[in-house]
Amino acid sequence: IFQPAEENEGGGRVMIEDGLFDKFPVEAVYGLHNIPGIPAGEMSVRTGPVMAAFDIFEIVLTGRGAHAATPHLGIDPVVAAATLVTQLQTVASRTIDPMQSCVVTVTQIHGGSTWNVIPEEVTLRGTARWFRDHVGDTIEATIKRIADGVAAASGCTVAMRYERRYPPTVNEETETGVCAGVARDVIGADKVSARAPMMGAEDFAFMLQKKPGCYAWLGNGPSDNGRLLHNPRY
């Protein structure tokens, strides 16, 4: 299919909206991705969820700026942001059933521009990953509840943006069986396994929502010494 914008912007979704499967009808769709951590020449093929949903969030805490020497004259969004980052760790550990996999990760903190001024605003950004719809709904609602509570406790105001970027990538049983059978014929049954799902995300998921199919992993060697996906040593 050769879609564009696989990372973050959902090229697969846009192609479907543009009529991909209307212009080019198919019975099933298959995806193959190379992956470190599986020996070169081996494959991983499994039925059910193989990759997680991909959500993003942005939380803006607004306080009142002040000189760093007189913090009592301001409302410090930096302290509120620090508290919020810590509290967000409880979403996965204390809100979601331990048997349901999920991840909530803060990846950005932006605020302030000098050493001696408490800024008026701090922005947090991050991502959430999950496999089940009800888990995703709970994560979104819980992040908002915690953000509202931390803001109220600190005297800040808060604005939150939450986007559901990619759904989970879920393989169908029949098509997975076809894929695994082909893999065994090509590389040998002893080189085909069913590895555990990953918390990464993939916009091939949009295609699997429209057509049955399978997304498989092709091993390309070890992942030690930092040789992971999206790493300079890969």
C-alpha positions as CSV (number, residue, x, y, z in Angstrom):
1,I,0.0,0.0,0.0
2,F,3.0,2.3,0.7
3,Q,1.2,4.8,2.9
4,P,2.7,8.1,4.0
5,A,2.8,9.6,7.5
6,E,2.9,6.3,9.5
7,E,4.4,8.1,12.6
8,N,2.0,10.1,14.7
9,E,-0.2,11.6,12.0
10,G,-2.1,8.5,10.9
11,G,-1.6,8.2,7.1
12,G,-3.4,4.9,7.2
13,R,-6.6,6.6,8.5
14,V,-6.4,9.3,5.8
15,M,-6.0,6.8,3.0
16,I,-9.1,4.9,4.2
17,E,-11.0,8.2,4.4
18,D,-9.9,8.9,0.8
19,G,-11.5,5.6,-0.3
20,L,-8.5,3.2,-0.3
21,F,-10.6,0.0,-0.1
22,D,-13.3,1.4,-2.4
23,K,-10.8,2.1,-5.1
24,F,-8.8,-1.1,-4.5
25,P,-11.1,-3.7,-3.0
26,V,-9.4,-6.5,-1.0
27,E,-10.6,-9.4,1.1
28,A,-7.8,-9.1,3.7
29,V,-4.8,-6.9,4.5
30,Y,-1.4,-7.8,5.9
31,G,1.4,-5.8,7.4
32,L,5.0,-6.7,8.1
33,H,7.4,-4.7,10.3
34,N,11.1,-5.4,11.1
35,I,11.9,-5.5,14.8
36,P,15.1,-5.8,16.9
37,G,15.0,-8.3,19.7
38,I,14.0,-11.2,17.5
39,P,16.8,-13.2,15.7
40,A,17.3,-12.3,12.1
41,G,15.3,-14.5,9.9
42,E,12.6,-15.4,12.5
43,M,9.1,-14.1,12.7
44,S,6.4,-13.4,15.4
45,V,2.8,-13.9,14.4
46,R,-0.1,-13.8,16.9
47,T,-3.9,-13.6,17.0
48,G,-5.6,-10.8,18.8
49,P,-4.1,-7.5,20.0
50,V,-0.5,-7.0,18.9
51,M,0.0,-3.3,19.5
52,A,-1.7,-0.8,21.7
53,A,-3.8,2.3,21.1
54,F,-2.0,5.6,20.9
55,D,-3.5,8.6,22.7
56,I,-1.8,12.0,23.4
57,F,-2.5,14.6,26.0
58,E,-1.5,18.2,26.7
59,I,-2.2,19.9,30.1
60,V,-1.6,23.6,30.6
61,L,-1.3,24.8,34.2
62,T,-1.7,28.6,34.6
63,G,-0.7,30.3,37.8
64,R,0.6,33.8,38.6
65,G,4.1,34.7,37.8
66,A,6.4,36.2,40.5
67,H,10.0,36.8,41.4
68,A,11.6,33.6,42.6
69,A,12.6,35.4,45.8
70,T,9.0,36.2,46.6
71,P,7.1,33.0,45.8
72,H,4.3,33.9,48.2
73,L,3.2,36.7,45.9
74,G,2.6,34.3,43.0
75,I,0.9,31.0,42.2
76,D,3.6,28.5,41.2
77,P,2.6,26.3,38.2
78,V,6.1,24.6,38.4
79,V,5.3,23.0,41.7
80,A,1.8,22.1,40.5
81,A,3.3,20.5,37.4
82,A,5.7,18.5,39.5
83,T,2.9,17.2,41.7
84,L,0.8,16.4,38.6
85,V,3.6,14.3,37.0
86,T,3.8,12.3,40.2
87,Q,0.1,11.9,40.5
88,L,-0.3,10.7,36.9
89,Q,1.8,7.7,37.8
90,T,-1.2,6.4,39.8
91,V,-3.4,6.2,36.7
92,A,-1.9,2.8,35.7
93,S,-0.8,1.7,39.1
94,R,-4.0,2.5,41.2
95,T,-6.9,3.1,38.8
96,I,-6.7,0.4,36.1
97,D,-7.1,-3.3,36.8
98,P,-3.6,-4.8,37.0
99,M,-4.7,-7.5,34.6
100,Q,-5.3,-4.8,31.9
101,S,-2.1,-3.5,30.3
102,C,-1.7,0.2,29.9
103,V,0.9,3.0,30.0
104,V,0.7,6.6,30.9
105,T,3.9,8.6,30.2
106,V,4.7,12.3,30.5
107,T,7.2,13.1,27.8
108,Q,7.4,16.9,27.8
109,I,7.5,19.7,30.4
110,H,7.8,23.3,29.2
111,G,7.8,26.4,31.4
112,G,9.9,29.3,32.4
113,S,12.7,31.1,30.7
114,T,15.1,32.3,33.4
115,W,16.6,31.5,36.8
116,N,14.8,34.0,39.0
117,V,11.3,34.2,37.8
118,I,8.4,31.9,38.6
119,P,6.6,31.5,35.2
120,E,2.9,32.1,34.7
121,E,2.4,28.9,32.7
122,V,3.7,25.3,32.5
123,T,2.7,22.8,29.8
124,L,2.9,19.0,30.2
125,R,2.5,16.6,27.3
126,G,2.5,12.8,27.1
127,T,1.0,9.6,25.8
128,A,-1.3,6.9,26.9
129,R,-1.4,3.3,25.6
130,W,-4.0,0.6,26.1
131,F,-5.7,-2.4,24.5
132,R,-9.3,-2.3,25.7
133,D,-11.8,0.6,25.0
134,H,-13.0,0.8,28.6
135,V,-9.4,1.1,29.8
136,G,-8.8,4.0,27.4
137,D,-12.0,5.7,28.6
138,T,-11.0,5.3,32.2
139,I,-7.5,6.7,31.5
140,E,-8.8,9.8,29.8
141,A,-11.3,10.6,32.5
142,T,-8.8,9.9,35.3
143,I,-6.1,12.2,33.8
144,K,-8.7,15.0,33.7
145,R,-9.8,14.3,37.2
146,I,-6.3,14.4,38.6
147,A,-5.4,17.5,36.6
148,D,-8.4,19.3,37.8
149,G,-7.7,18.3,41.4
150,V,-4.0,19.3,41.4
151,A,-4.9,22.6,39.8
152,A,-7.6,23.3,42.4
153,A,-5.3,22.4,45.2
154,S,-2.5,24.7,44.0
155,G,-4.7,27.6,43.0
156,C,-3.9,27.2,39.3
157,T,-6.3,27.0,36.4
158,V,-6.0,24.1,34.0
159,A,-6.7,23.4,30.3
160,M,-6.5,19.9,28.9
161,R,-6.4,18.5,25.4
162,Y,-6.8,14.7,24.9
163,E,-6.7,13.0,21.5
164,R,-7.3,9.4,20.5
165,R,-4.7,9.1,17.7
166,Y,-4.6,5.3,16.8
167,P,-6.8,2.4,17.9
168,P,-5.3,-0.9,19.0
169,T,-3.8,-3.2,16.3
170,V,-5.8,-6.4,16.5
171,N,-5.2,-9.5,14.3
172,E,-8.0,-11.8,13.1
173,E,-7.7,-15.5,13.8
174,T,-8.2,-16.7,10.2
175,E,-5.8,-14.3,8.6
176,T,-3.2,-14.8,11.3
177,G,-3.4,-18.5,10.6
178,V,-2.8,-17.9,6.9
179,C,0.2,-15.6,7.7
180,A,1.7,-18.1,10.1
181,G,1.3,-20.9,7.6
182,V,3.2,-18.9,4.9
183,A,5.9,-18.0,7.4
184,R,6.4,-21.6,8.4
185,D,6.6,-22.6,4.7
186,V,9.2,-19.9,4.0
187,I,11.5,-19.9,7.0
188,G,10.6,-23.1,8.9
189,A,8.2,-23.9,11.7
190,D,10.9,-23.6,14.3
191,K,11.5,-20.0,13.4
192,V,7.9,-18.8,13.9
193,S,6.7,-17.8,17.3
194,A,4.0,-15.8,19.0
195,R,5.6,-13.0,21.0
196,A,3.8,-10.9,23.6
197,P,1.9,-7.8,22.4
198,M,3.8,-4.5,22.4
199,M,2.7,-1.2,23.9
200,G,3.9,0.6,20.8
201,A,1.2,1.7,18.3
202,E,0.7,1.4,14.5
203,D,-1.8,3.1,12.2
204,F,-2.2,-0.1,10.3
205,A,-4.8,-0.5,13.0
206,F,-7.2,1.6,11.0
207,M,-6.9,-0.8,8.1
208,L,-7.6,-3.7,10.4
209,Q,-10.8,-2.0,11.5
210,K,-12.0,-2.0,7.9
211,K,-10.7,-5.4,6.7
212,P,-9.6,-8.6,8.5
213,G,-5.9,-9.2,8.4
214,C,-2.7,-9.7,10.3
215,Y,0.3,-7.6,11.3
216,A,3.5,-9.6,11.8
217,W,7.0,-9.0,13.0
218,L,10.2,-9.9,11.1
219,G,13.2,-10.3,13.3
220,N,16.4,-8.4,12.4
221,G,18.7,-9.2,15.2
222,P,19.6,-8.4,18.8
223,S,18.4,-5.2,20.7
224,D,21.3,-5.0,23.2
225,N,23.4,-1.9,23.6
226,G,20.5,0.4,22.8
227,R,19.7,-1.1,19.4
228,L,16.0,-0.5,19.7
229,L,13.4,1.0,17.4
230,H,13.7,4.8,17.2
231,N,17.2,4.8,18.7
232,P,20.3,6.2,17.1
233,R,22.0,2.7,17.5
234,Y,19.3,0.8,15.7
